[in-house]
């Protein structure tokens, strides 16, 4: 699994995400994190699952991955870290996304 973040996340945002990922187990807590910015050529490993924070990062991921990898991967979209810090609904969606991701990883035997 890989976590795709917007560039320049604040320390508070990264701390919140680290705690949320840790709450769902070591596999999520230790997942590699990459920053995705529009216009940059991203180097993204091909893995079975991606947790993407923000629409812009989802679009960047879509441009960086081949169609077959996108088709086979479990991609979960969450709100941006800034939104998660300030909106209760974004926090709920993050927990739902993490549960969905954990179920998918367990189903794959990872």
ROMIGU-914202 format. One record per residue (C-alpha): x, y, z; residue number from 1. Coordinates in Angstrom, 2 decimals. Example, Ala and Ser with C-alpha at 12.3 -4.5 7.8 and 13.67 -1.06 7.14 Angstrom:
BEGIN
X 12.30 Y -4.50 Z 7.80 seq 1
X 13.67 Y -1.06 Z 7.14 seq 2
//
This chain:
BEGIN
X 0.00 Y 0.00 Z 0.00 seq 1
X 1.08 Y 3.58 Z -0.71 seq 2
X -0.27 Y 6.82 Z 0.76 seq 3
X -0.45 Y 9.74 Z -1.70 seq 4
X -0.42 Y 13.18 Z -0.05 seq 5
X -0.66 Y 16.75 Z -1.29 seq 6
X 2.66 Y 18.61 Z -1.29 seq 7
X 3.58 Y 20.72 Z 1.72 seq 8
X 1.35 Y 19.20 Z 4.38 seq 9
X 1.59 Y 20.95 Z 7.74 seq 10
X 3.03 Y 19.12 Z 10.75 seq 11
X -0.43 Y 18.99 Z 12.40 seq 12
X -1.87 Y 17.37 Z 9.28 seq 13
X 0.88 Y 14.76 Z 9.09 seq 14
X 0.52 Y 14.04 Z 12.81 seq 15
X -3.23 Y 13.48 Z 12.42 seq 16
X -2.71 Y 11.17 Z 9.45 seq 17
X 0.02 Y 9.24 Z 11.25 seq 18
X -2.27 Y 8.66 Z 14.23 seq 19
X -5.18 Y 7.64 Z 12.02 seq 20
X -3.07 Y 5.19 Z 10.03 seq 21
X -1.57 Y 3.76 Z 13.26 seq 22
X -5.05 Y 3.15 Z 14.62 seq 23
X -5.66 Y 0.74 Z 11.75 seq 24
X -2.57 Y -1.37 Z 12.31 seq 25
X 1.10 Y -1.57 Z 11.54 seq 26
X 0.65 Y -2.23 Z 7.84 seq 27
X -1.11 Y 1.09 Z 7.31 seq 28
X 1.13 Y 2.96 Z 9.75 seq 29
X 4.28 Y 1.85 Z 7.91 seq 30
X 2.94 Y 2.46 Z 4.41 seq 31
X 5.23 Y 4.58 Z 2.24 seq 32
X 4.07 Y 8.16 Z 1.70 seq 33
X 4.61 Y 10.14 Z -1.47 seq 34
X 3.69 Y 13.71 Z -2.35 seq 35
X 1.79 Y 14.31 Z -5.56 seq 36
X 1.75 Y 17.67 Z -7.26 seq 37
X 0.15 Y 18.66 Z -10.54 seq 38
X 2.63 Y 18.89 Z -13.35 seq 39
X 5.29 Y 16.81 Z -11.60 seq 40
X 6.32 Y 13.44 Z -12.93 seq 41
X 5.54 Y 11.13 Z -10.03 seq 42
X 7.46 Y 7.97 Z -9.39 seq 43
X 4.78 Y 5.67 Z -7.98 seq 44
X 5.42 Y 2.02 Z -7.17 seq 45
X 2.89 Y -0.47 Z -8.48 seq 46
X 1.14 Y -1.86 Z -5.41 seq 47
X -2.27 Y -3.45 Z -4.77 seq 48
X -3.68 Y -0.47 Z -2.83 seq 49
X -3.42 Y 3.32 Z -2.71 seq 50
X -4.82 Y 5.75 Z -0.14 seq 51
X -5.10 Y 9.13 Z -1.86 seq 52
X -5.73 Y 12.40 Z 0.00 seq 53
X -7.45 Y 14.87 Z -2.34 seq 54
X -8.88 Y 14.99 Z -5.85 seq 55
X -5.80 Y 16.66 Z -7.35 seq 56
X -3.62 Y 13.85 Z -6.00 seq 57
X -6.02 Y 11.25 Z -7.43 seq 58
X -5.71 Y 12.86 Z -10.86 seq 59
X -1.91 Y 12.94 Z -10.56 seq 60
X -1.91 Y 9.27 Z -9.58 seq 61
X -4.09 Y 8.46 Z -12.56 seq 62
X -1.60 Y 10.15 Z -14.88 seq 63
X 1.36 Y 8.36 Z -13.27 seq 64
X 0.04 Y 4.79 Z -13.34 seq 65
X -0.61 Y 2.56 Z -16.35 seq 66
X -4.27 Y 1.69 Z -17.00 seq 67
X -3.79 Y -1.97 Z -16.06 seq 68
X -2.32 Y -1.08 Z -12.66 seq 69
X -5.20 Y 1.36 Z -12.05 seq 70
X -7.71 Y -1.34 Z -12.96 seq 71
X -6.19 Y -3.95 Z -10.65 seq 72
X -5.44 Y -1.68 Z -7.68 seq 73
X -7.75 Y -0.81 Z -4.82 seq 74
X -7.74 Y 3.00 Z -4.76 seq 75
X -9.38 Y 4.79 Z -1.86 seq 76
X -9.94 Y 8.55 Z -1.99 seq 77
X -10.04 Y 10.64 Z 1.19 seq 78
X -10.36 Y 14.38 Z 1.75 seq 79
X -7.26 Y 16.53 Z 1.92 seq 80
X -5.48 Y 16.55 Z 5.30 seq 81
X -6.40 Y 20.23 Z 5.78 seq 82
X -10.10 Y 19.38 Z 5.39 seq 83
X -9.78 Y 16.43 Z 7.76 seq 84
X -8.42 Y 18.75 Z 10.44 seq 85
X -11.29 Y 21.20 Z 10.13 seq 86
X -14.38 Y 19.23 Z 9.12 seq 87
X -16.13 Y 16.50 Z 11.09 seq 88
X -17.62 Y 15.03 Z 7.91 seq 89
X -14.13 Y 14.71 Z 6.40 seq 90
X -12.97 Y 12.83 Z 9.52 seq 91
X -15.89 Y 10.41 Z 9.17 seq 92
X -15.05 Y 9.84 Z 5.51 seq 93
X -11.41 Y 9.17 Z 6.46 seq 94
X -12.43 Y 6.48 Z 8.95 seq 95
X -14.73 Y 4.92 Z 6.35 seq 96
X -11.91 Y 4.99 Z 3.79 seq 97
X -9.48 Y 3.37 Z 6.22 seq 98
X -11.97 Y 0.63 Z 7.09 seq 99
X -12.56 Y -0.03 Z 3.39 seq 100
X -8.84 Y -0.17 Z 2.73 seq 101
X -8.17 Y -2.51 Z 5.64 seq 102
X -10.95 Y -4.86 Z 4.48 seq 103
X -9.50 Y -4.91 Z 0.97 seq 104
X -6.00 Y -5.68 Z 2.25 seq 105
X -7.31 Y -8.46 Z 4.51 seq 106
X -9.29 Y -9.94 Z 1.61 seq 107
X -6.10 Y -10.02 Z -0.47 seq 108
X -4.24 Y -11.70 Z 2.38 seq 109
X -1.82 Y -8.81 Z 2.97 seq 110
//
